[in-house]
Amino acid sequence: MLGWVLLLAGGVVSLPLAATFLDDQGSENWILPVDVALVALLGGLLGAALPGFVAGPTRRRVLVGAAYGVAAAAVGVLVFFLLLSGFEGA
């Protein structure tokens, strides 16, 4: 449970954090790839550190944790899209 909370919080917080440092002329296209990479890294670390987060050998825990991180990044982007645009769309 703790791993899921940390991963979802990381997914939501990482997008504005990446945008803070990469919102310059010429580097704004890197915001989303860096966001996904950061949350995938966080998921992999959580998978390795918390055996209850994902079952199996360490390599599988890291890979599945990273996949969960990519999903958490998608949830974070969706949350910010809904917060900025609302349900009516952009």
C-alpha positions as CSV (number, residue, x, y, z in Angstrom):
1,M,0.0,0.0,0.0
2,L,2.8,2.4,0.9
3,G,4.5,1.7,-2.5
4,W,1.3,2.6,-4.4
5,V,0.9,5.8,-2.5
6,L,4.5,6.8,-3.1
7,L,4.3,5.9,-6.7
8,L,1.1,7.8,-7.4
9,A,2.4,10.8,-5.5
10,G,5.6,10.7,-7.5
11,G,3.6,10.5,-10.7
12,V,1.6,13.6,-9.9
13,V,4.5,15.6,-8.5
14,S,7.1,14.7,-11.2
15,L,5.4,16.5,-14.1
16,P,5.5,20.1,-12.6
17,L,9.0,19.2,-11.2
18,A,10.3,18.3,-14.7
19,A,8.5,21.4,-16.2
20,T,10.2,23.6,-13.6
21,F,13.7,22.8,-14.9
22,L,13.0,22.1,-18.5
23,D,10.6,24.9,-19.5
24,D,13.0,26.8,-21.7
25,Q,13.3,27.5,-25.4
26,G,14.5,24.3,-27.0
27,S,14.1,22.0,-24.1
28,E,10.3,22.0,-23.6
29,N,10.0,18.8,-25.6
30,W,11.9,17.0,-23.0
31,I,9.4,17.5,-20.2
32,L,7.3,14.5,-20.8
33,P,10.1,12.0,-21.5
34,V,12.0,13.1,-18.4
35,D,8.7,12.8,-16.4
36,V,8.1,9.3,-17.6
37,A,11.8,8.3,-17.0
38,L,11.8,9.7,-13.4
39,V,8.6,7.9,-12.4
40,A,9.7,4.7,-14.1
41,L,13.0,4.9,-12.1
42,L,11.0,5.5,-8.9
43,G,8.8,2.5,-9.7
44,G,11.9,0.4,-10.3
45,L,13.5,1.5,-7.0
46,L,10.2,0.9,-5.1
47,G,10.0,-2.6,-6.7
48,A,13.5,-3.4,-5.6
49,A,13.2,-1.9,-2.1
50,L,9.7,-3.1,-1.2
51,P,9.3,-6.9,-1.8
52,G,5.5,-6.6,-0.9
53,F,5.0,-4.1,-3.7
54,V,5.6,-6.7,-6.5
55,A,6.1,-10.4,-5.9
56,G,8.9,-12.4,-7.5
57,P,12.6,-12.3,-8.0
58,T,14.4,-8.9,-7.8
59,R,14.8,-8.5,-11.6
60,R,11.1,-9.0,-12.1
61,R,10.2,-6.7,-9.2
62,V,12.3,-3.9,-10.8
63,L,10.8,-4.3,-14.3
64,V,7.2,-4.6,-13.1
65,G,7.8,-1.6,-10.7
66,A,9.1,0.4,-13.7
67,A,6.1,-0.5,-15.7
68,Y,3.9,0.6,-12.8
69,G,5.9,3.8,-12.8
70,V,5.0,4.5,-16.4
71,A,1.4,3.9,-15.6
72,A,1.7,6.3,-12.6
73,A,3.2,8.9,-14.9
74,A,0.2,8.6,-17.3
75,V,-2.1,9.1,-14.3
76,G,-0.2,12.2,-13.3
77,V,-0.4,13.6,-16.8
78,L,-4.2,12.8,-16.9
79,V,-4.7,14.5,-13.5
80,F,-2.9,17.7,-14.7
81,F,-4.8,17.7,-18.0
82,L,-8.1,17.5,-16.1
83,L,-7.0,20.2,-13.6
84,L,-6.0,22.6,-16.4
85,S,-8.7,21.8,-19.0
86,G,-11.6,20.5,-17.0
87,F,-14.0,17.8,-18.3
88,E,-15.0,19.9,-21.3
89,G,-11.6,19.6,-23.0
90,A,-8.9,22.0,-24.1
